[in-house]
């Protein structure tokens, strides 16, 4: 079993027990990005995603505000909605010599990085991000 060395963006309510379960399912080697269905013995997570990927209509600009959630991120497209229960867990990380570094883990399906994210390098990634986030938003409540 791999050990967790670091968890960045650990503010999504995912317990260490759930992260360890996820690592046992993924058995990562190098960079990984996986979305898993939670087993019955794990609690629901909360998903902040609204829009077609979450089973909603596209989120229109007239109900969106842009909120800077942290200093290291661009402003996010947000709606005045609550987070919803999800049985999905998305985990993004990398295996290093000292253990697993988890960049983020959150409830819900995998979504592309947001427009303006400094790690978007290619025009294709930037277009995918822009197209996706033009129809999606995150719950502000």
Backbone bond lengths (Angstrom), bond angles and torsions (degrees), N, CA, C in turn:
res aa  C-N    CA-C-N  psi(-1)  N-CA   C-N-CA  omega(-1)  CA-C   N-CA-C  phi
1 X - - - 1.463 - - 1.529 108.57 -
2 X 1.293 116.35 133.34 1.460 122.24 179.61 1.527 109.96 -77.86
3 X 1.324 116.62 150.42 1.457 121.04 177.23 1.523 109.40 -100.73
4 X 1.317 115.16 152.11 1.463 120.80 178.78 1.529 108.06 -93.06
5 X 1.327 115.75 118.60 1.458 121.11 179.82 1.527 111.18 -87.06
6 X 1.333 117.14 -41.69 1.465 122.35 -177.10 1.521 109.57 -147.89
7 X 1.333 115.08 149.20 1.458 121.27 170.68 1.526 106.24 -132.50
8 X 1.319 116.09 115.56 1.454 121.57 174.73 1.532 107.08 -95.90
9 X 1.293 117.80 157.65 1.472 121.93 -178.01 1.531 110.36 48.00
10 X 1.336 114.56 53.40 1.468 121.53 -178.82 1.528 110.81 -88.59
11 X 1.309 116.30 30.08 1.470 120.87 -174.75 1.523 112.71 -105.04
12 X 1.336 116.88 23.82 1.462 120.23 -177.15 1.526 113.37 -107.40
13 X 1.329 118.18 12.01 1.456 121.48 175.13 1.518 115.78 75.21
14 X 1.321 117.80 19.57 1.468 121.30 178.58 1.525 107.65 -92.27
15 X 1.333 116.35 122.04 1.465 120.71 -177.68 1.518 111.17 -74.82
16 X 1.324 115.40 159.88 1.455 120.98 176.07 1.530 110.03 -61.85
17 X 1.331 117.37 -36.18 1.466 121.25 177.51 1.534 110.73 -60.20
18 X 1.320 116.59 -43.29 1.466 120.21 179.35 1.522 110.79 -68.25
19 X 1.329 117.33 -38.44 1.467 119.66 177.05 1.524 111.10 -63.22
20 X 1.325 117.11 -42.61 1.465 120.03 179.13 1.526 110.51 -64.78
21 X 1.329 117.22 -39.52 1.466 120.06 176.05 1.535 109.75 -59.86
22 X 1.351 115.93 -46.09 1.468 120.27 -178.71 1.522 110.91 -59.75
23 X 1.326 117.06 -44.26 1.465 119.96 179.61 1.524 111.28 -62.50
24 X 1.332 116.80 -35.84 1.470 119.01 178.37 1.528 111.17 -67.48
25 X 1.322 117.68 -28.91 1.463 121.78 178.67 1.529 111.47 -79.44
26 X 1.313 115.29 -38.77 1.467 120.91 -176.01 1.524 111.47 -79.81
27 X 1.350 116.09 -40.37 1.458 122.72 -172.94 1.531 109.73 48.46
28 X 1.337 115.84 60.95 1.466 120.08 -171.90 1.524 113.72 -70.22
29 X 1.321 113.53 154.37 1.454 122.59 174.74 1.523 106.06 -144.99
30 X 1.322 118.21 105.36 1.455 121.77 -174.09 1.516 110.16 87.82
31 X 1.333 116.91 -153.57 1.466 121.68 -179.69 1.531 109.68 -70.04
32 X 1.333 116.24 142.59 1.461 119.99 175.85 1.520 111.09 -144.40
33 X 1.314 115.27 148.21 1.461 125.44 173.93 1.515 105.45 -143.62
34 X 1.326 116.50 110.67 1.464 120.28 -175.81 1.515 110.18 -138.69
35 X 1.316 115.32 146.02 1.463 122.45 171.39 1.519 107.13 -116.48
36 X 1.327 115.22 127.60 1.458 122.12 -175.29 1.521 110.76 -122.59
37 X 1.331 116.26 150.30 1.459 122.15 170.12 1.524 107.45 -84.05
38 X 1.320 116.58 129.10 1.461 120.19 179.48 1.524 110.81 -72.43
39 X 1.326 117.50 141.77 1.461 120.08 175.10 1.538 109.78 -73.88
40 X 1.315 116.39 164.77 1.462 121.84 -176.40 1.519 113.63 -59.15
41 X 1.334 118.20 -29.36 1.460 120.04 -176.84 1.534 113.68 -82.82
42 X 1.318 117.76 7.17 1.462 121.89 174.81 1.526 109.03 -111.94
43 X 1.321 115.27 141.45 1.469 121.29 -179.17 1.521 110.80 -68.26
44 X 1.335 115.29 155.04 1.466 120.59 171.66 1.520 109.57 -56.18
45 X 1.311 115.13 148.61 1.456 121.67 169.47 1.520 107.03 -102.31
46 X 1.318 116.23 173.39 1.459 120.55 176.40 1.514 109.53 -109.14
47 X 1.318 115.92 134.19 1.460 122.23 177.11 1.518 108.91 -108.95
48 X 1.313 116.21 131.59 1.465 121.96 178.94 1.525 111.85 -93.58
49 X 1.325 118.24 -4.99 1.464 120.98 -172.41 1.521 112.62 -78.45
50 X 1.324 115.63 132.78 1.471 124.18 172.05 1.518 108.06 -124.44
51 X 1.316 116.56 144.42 1.455 122.00 179.35 1.521 110.18 131.72
52 X 1.331 117.69 -174.93 1.466 121.90 -173.92 1.529 115.10 -55.21
53 X 1.325 119.00 -39.50 1.459 120.03 -179.56 1.526 111.42 -63.67
54 X 1.329 116.69 -25.52 1.467 122.04 179.17 1.523 111.84 -94.90
55 X 1.341 117.10 7.00 1.459 120.92 178.38 1.515 114.64 88.43
56 X 1.316 117.15 13.30 1.468 122.63 -179.35 1.527 110.24 -105.17
57 X 1.335 114.78 169.98 1.465 120.41 169.08 1.529 108.17 -68.68
58 X 1.326 117.75 160.33 1.465 119.07 173.94 1.524 110.67 -55.47
59 X 1.313 116.13 143.69 1.462 121.71 -179.62 1.529 107.97 -86.28
60 X 1.329 115.84 116.65 1.470 120.33 -175.49 1.527 111.31 -81.48
61 X 1.325 114.73 154.38 1.460 121.68 -177.31 1.528 113.32 -59.57
62 X 1.331 117.97 -28.72 1.466 120.22 -175.41 1.530 113.48 -71.04
63 X 1.340 118.96 -10.91 1.468 121.24 178.09 1.528 112.01 -112.78
64 X 1.321 116.29 10.02 1.462 121.83 -174.63 1.521 111.41 -106.58
65 X 1.331 114.85 143.77 1.464 120.90 166.21 1.527 106.74 -126.79
66 X 1.309 116.46 159.26 1.461 120.64 179.25 1.520 108.21 -106.96
67 X 1.330 115.13 125.35 1.462 121.49 -175.29 1.520 109.08 -127.41
68 X 1.315 115.90 130.37 1.466 121.00 175.52 1.525 107.20 -84.16
69 X 1.341 116.15 109.99 1.461 121.28 -174.92 1.514 113.08 -83.10
70 X 1.313 117.89 -24.09 1.467 121.85 175.21 1.524 108.06 -159.57
71 X 1.314 115.05 163.06 1.468 120.17 -176.66 1.526 113.15 -66.71
72 X 1.334 117.33 -25.50 1.463 120.22 -175.77 1.526 113.76 -92.02
73 X 1.345 116.73 8.64 1.466 120.46 -176.59 1.520 110.64 -129.84
74 X 1.331 116.64 153.77 1.469 118.93 173.21 1.533 109.48 -71.29
75 X 1.315 117.07 166.45 1.463 121.10 177.00 1.531 109.15 -62.99
76 X 1.327 115.13 140.42 1.466 121.70 -178.39 1.517 111.10 -100.30
77 X 1.298 115.40 147.81 1.463 123.35 175.06 1.529 107.02 -77.51
78 X 1.349 117.51 115.35 1.457 122.60 -172.05 1.528 111.40 -124.48
79 X 1.351 114.81 150.47 1.462 121.87 174.75 1.530 108.69 -126.06
80 X 1.320 115.69 153.45 1.468 121.35 179.39 1.528 109.94 -80.90
81 X 1.295 115.36 70.37 1.466 123.60 179.65 1.518 108.41 -134.62
82 X 1.324 115.85 163.64 1.462 121.11 178.15 1.526 109.96 -92.77
83 X 1.312 115.31 156.21 1.458 120.32 172.61 1.522 108.32 -68.44
84 X 1.334 114.91 150.12 1.468 120.28 -176.11 1.530 111.06 -117.83
85 X 1.341 116.59 151.33 1.465 119.56 177.98 1.526 111.28 -60.40
86 X 1.329 114.71 144.43 1.459 120.76 178.69 1.521 108.97 -142.82
87 X 1.309 115.75 144.79 1.465 121.85 173.83 1.524 110.69 -100.67
88 X 1.342 116.37 9.29 1.465 121.27 177.59 1.522 109.97 -102.64
89 X 1.323 115.70 144.34 1.457 123.15 173.93 1.517 107.67 -127.02
90 X 1.321 116.80 124.74 1.460 121.79 174.01 1.525 107.99 -107.09
91 X 1.322 116.34 129.34 1.460 123.04 -178.18 1.525 108.73 -127.32
92 X 1.335 115.80 131.09 1.464 121.51 178.43 1.521 107.81 -128.19
93 X 1.326 116.92 127.72 1.455 119.65 -178.83 1.506 112.67 -167.96
94 X 1.319 113.69 -167.53 1.465 121.03 179.55 1.526 108.87 -149.90
95 X 1.320 115.44 144.08 1.456 121.20 175.95 1.520 108.06 -92.14
96 X 1.329 115.25 128.02 1.463 121.62 176.56 1.523 108.35 -123.75
97 X 1.332 116.96 176.59 1.465 120.90 -178.82 1.522 112.51 -59.15
98 X 1.342 117.75 -36.11 1.467 120.80 -176.05 1.528 113.05 -88.35
99 X 1.319 118.12 3.65 1.455 121.92 179.23 1.518 111.09 130.77
100 X 1.317 114.98 -164.81 1.458 121.12 -177.30 1.521 109.80 -94.33
101 X 1.315 115.82 130.57 1.461 121.43 170.75 1.514 106.81 -101.67
102 X 1.332 116.07 120.86 1.458 121.22 177.91 1.522 107.36 -100.46
103 X 1.325 115.71 116.78 1.459 120.24 179.84 1.520 110.30 -72.26
104 X 1.327 116.08 -43.42 1.456 121.09 176.72 1.519 108.83 -160.12
105 X 1.322 114.88 154.69 1.462 122.47 173.97 1.525 105.36 -147.78
106 X 1.328 116.35 129.19 1.458 119.13 -175.04 1.523 110.94 -151.15
107 X 1.315 115.45 159.93 1.448 121.55 176.46 1.514 110.49 -77.23
108 X 1.328 116.38 136.65 1.455 120.94 177.00 1.507 112.90 113.82
109 X 1.338 115.52 177.38 1.466 120.76 -178.24 1.522 111.45 -72.98
110 X 1.312 115.10 163.01 1.462 121.04 178.14 1.526 109.93 -72.67
111 X 1.310 115.85 129.69 1.464 121.77 177.66 1.525 108.95 -118.77
112 X 1.313 117.83 148.36 1.462 120.24 177.54 1.534 111.30 -63.52
113 X 1.313 115.69 157.20 1.464 120.08 174.61 1.529 108.95 -58.28
114 X 1.315 115.47 153.03 1.464 120.37 -175.63 1.532 111.76 -77.83
115 X 1.341 116.80 152.18 1.470 119.60 176.53 1.537 110.16 -55.67
116 X 1.297 114.60 140.54 1.454 119.58 -179.16 1.516 113.47 90.96
117 X 1.326 118.23 -7.60 1.458 121.69 177.36 1.528 107.69 -64.52
118 X 1.313 116.48 127.27 1.465 120.78 -174.80 1.526 113.06 -67.40
119 X 1.323 118.43 -14.09 1.466 120.21 179.68 1.526 112.93 -87.94
120 X 1.322 118.04 -5.20 1.470 120.43 173.78 1.518 107.53 -73.78
121 X 1.325 116.61 116.11 1.457 117.67 -172.90 1.523 114.29 -108.13
122 X 1.310 118.03 -36.88 1.461 118.51 -175.76 1.530 110.92 -97.09
123 X 1.322 115.83 159.25 1.462 120.89 176.01 1.526 110.35 -61.33
124 X 1.335 116.85 -35.67 1.464 121.27 178.83 1.538 110.91 -62.89
125 X 1.328 116.90 -45.28 1.479 120.51 177.96 1.523 111.09 -62.85
126 X 1.319 116.23 -41.82 1.465 120.53 -179.46 1.524 111.15 -64.84
127 X 1.339 117.24 -39.96 1.467 120.65 178.50 1.524 110.56 -67.73
128 X 1.325 117.63 -44.79 1.469 120.93 177.86 1.529 110.23 -57.14
129 X 1.311 116.90 -44.51 1.463 121.91 179.64 1.521 110.95 -63.00
130 X 1.310 116.28 -49.16 1.467 121.53 -178.95 1.526 111.76 -61.47
131 X 1.334 116.98 -45.34 1.468 121.53 179.80 1.530 111.12 -63.05
132 X 1.326 116.62 -44.99 1.459 120.73 -178.47 1.532 110.98 -64.46
133 X 1.327 116.42 -50.85 1.471 120.03 -174.27 1.518 112.94 -75.24
134 X 1.324 118.78 -9.88 1.466 120.90 172.21 1.531 110.56 -70.78
135 X 1.348 116.84 -19.04 1.465 121.41 -178.33 1.527 113.49 -115.77
136 X 1.322 117.64 -5.01 1.460 122.12 -175.91 1.523 110.71 -125.04
137 X 1.320 115.47 161.44 1.466 121.90 176.78 1.524 108.26 -154.77
138 X 1.325 114.87 168.86 1.457 121.25 178.41 1.514 110.89 -108.37
139 X 1.310 115.99 147.76 1.463 121.63 178.68 1.521 109.92 -68.07
140 X 1.316 116.03 132.55 1.459 121.19 -179.64 1.521 111.66 -91.00
141 X 1.324 117.69 -15.04 1.469 120.40 -174.50 1.525 111.95 -106.91
